[in-house]
Amino acid sequence: EVQLVESGGGLVQPGGSLRLSCAASGFTFSSYEMNWVRQAPGKGLEWVSYISSSGSTIYYADSVKGRFTISRDNAKNSLYLQMNSLRAEDTAVYYCARTLVGATALDIWGQGTMVTVSS
Amino acid sequence: DIQMTQSPSSLSASVGDRVTITCRASQSISSYLNWYQQKPGKAPKLLIYAASSLQSGVPSRFSGSGSGTDFTLTISSLQPEDFATYYCQQSYSTPRITFGQGTRLEIK
């Protein structure tokens, strides 16, 4: 079964750090571009970051640039999001999502992990 | 950034109804438009990609159309499991994708 499973969310104080992980299974992870997308409570979807299949190309939303770092380990079939200098407005469910080959749509999503930034 | 605007923001309909949701882009995005369904507490699910291509496993009652700036998602005959929130998403500026604000489809 094709699957993405996120972990690492939790409660963190403003200014703190957190590292999210996304474990992939059921497909050749190293062949796919990957993304992080977040959803604040009761709000819509916001794209956060993208990484190419090799990890050589990376993009960030302006709202997280300079604070978040996306990475991947193809040998471990894993995607990561290092989040530093966290703010209250970063509070959201964070999803990892796979890019559909040739279509630039997100075809497989994880179940999400909740990040709460609060004192 | 390309802004995506959906209408309506919410919609009430009955089982068996034909429903249309509209998405408008702030600039032309050709056919780089995707549609997702999200149920409460769940991850989004891809329904339609490239404006009109049905994702594998998605029922044929879902269809998409449009190009340029105006797009529609149509559900031909609503089923109970279709009550959810729907999002459009542009991939013209990939990988910097943006989503519409969502359309909540509720039972009348």
Chai-1 contact restraints between the chains, C-beta under 6 A:
chainA,res_idxA,chainB,res_idxB,connection_type,confidence,min_distance_angstrom,max_distance_angstrom,comment,restraint_id
A,G44,B,F99,contact,1.0,0.0,6.0,A-B,restraint_1
A,G44,B,Q101,contact,1.0,0.0,6.0,A-B,restraint_2
A,G44,B,G102,contact,1.0,0.0,6.0,A-B,restraint_3
A,L45,B,Y87,contact,1.0,0.0,6.0,A-B,restraint_4
A,L45,B,F99,contact,1.0,0.0,6.0,A-B,restraint_5
A,W47,B,I97,contact,1.0,0.0,6.0,A-B,restraint_6
A,Y50,B,P95,contact,1.0,0.0,6.0,A-B,restraint_7
A,Y59,B,P95,contact,1.0,0.0,6.0,A-B,restraint_8
A,Y95,B,A43,contact,1.0,0.0,6.0,A-B,restraint_9
A,A103,B,Y49,contact,1.0,0.0,6.0,A-B,restraint_10
A,A103,B,A50,contact,1.0,0.0,6.0,A-B,restraint_11
A,T104,B,S91,contact,1.0,0.0,6.0,A-B,restraint_12
A,T104,B,T94,contact,1.0,0.0,6.0,A-B,restraint_13
A,A105,B,N34,contact,1.0,0.0,6.0,A-B,restraint_14
A,A105,B,L46,contact,1.0,0.0,6.0,A-B,restraint_15
A,A105,B,Y49,contact,1.0,0.0,6.0,A-B,restraint_16
A,D107,B,L46,contact,1.0,0.0,6.0,A-B,restraint_17
A,W109,B,A43,contact,1.0,0.0,6.0,A-B,restraint_18
A,W109,B,P44,contact,1.0,0.0,6.0,A-B,restraint_19
A,Q111,B,A43,contact,1.0,0.0,6.0,A-B,restraint_20
A,G112,B,A43,contact,1.0,0.0,6.0,A-B,restraint_21
